[in-house]
């Protein structure tokens, strides 16, 4: 098997596993509070990740690096992952994954409003319009297929989670630390687990660890082993051997995987309008990403 073939297999693994991770999260929070689930997941994954690199000889982070990683852990693993886990208590895994996929649109808007360094071209505007229209169609369809009174709570916290991820990625791009990014990810997960646990304890929404059912532990194990380790390694492999535009295709496949598999495994609503809205949204996100790449390429190309 060639390296390219292995790369495409790794891309498929990333797309499927991260898509099904939304379903695993939804299963996990059915009987255990969301922030407790997120805290357990991040503690185990962070300990394994950071511990692996420490054993491999990585030095302990400096005080400056620790401050930076603490800030990133709040944005990426407390706000983004914690709130996203809370969101799937109230909305379908497919809708949650679709909202998360909107982050390129929010990055464009944030960059334009606060940093004035992104142009909203006609092409970009078309992508934003399609993204909003598609998600609007999915919202409309889900509204008539749910009896859940917390539906809009789930939508709201999922949007906040997406915004947290957007802000975190902007900060990472603007202020990079000279540290192994995978080691840093493990440390951030480890930090976040204690913050998430504190939130869970303060809110009073926890259950004794001894009372966590086997189904939840199995879902958490899937999230740690497959979602946080296997898929992450596969993603690194795709980024190393495939073009970035190809490696990024997982982001467009995840919501479709979550929507379709969620309808079979946990009986989530699946209609033609939901599929159509999802496809329109993902096309819009793709257009925005292509517009951004063209702008960045123009900035680095020499003037003749």
Buried (B, 14 or more C-beta within 10 A) or exposed (E): EEEEEBBBBBBBBBBBBBBBBBBBBBBBBBBBBBBBBBBBBBBBBBBBBBEBBBEEEBEEBEEEBEEBBBBBBBBBBBBBBBBBBBBBBBBBBBBBBBBBBBBBBBBBBBBBEEEEEBBBEEBBBBBBEBBBEBBEBBBEBBEEBBEBEBBEBBBBBBBBBBBBBBBBBBBBEEEEBEBBEBBBBBBBBBBBBBBBBEBBEEEEBBBEEEEBEEEBBEBBBBBBBBBBBBBBEBBBBBBEBBEEEBBBBBBBBBBBBBBBBBBEBEEBBBBEBBBBBBBBBBBBBBBBBBBBEBBEEEEEEEEE
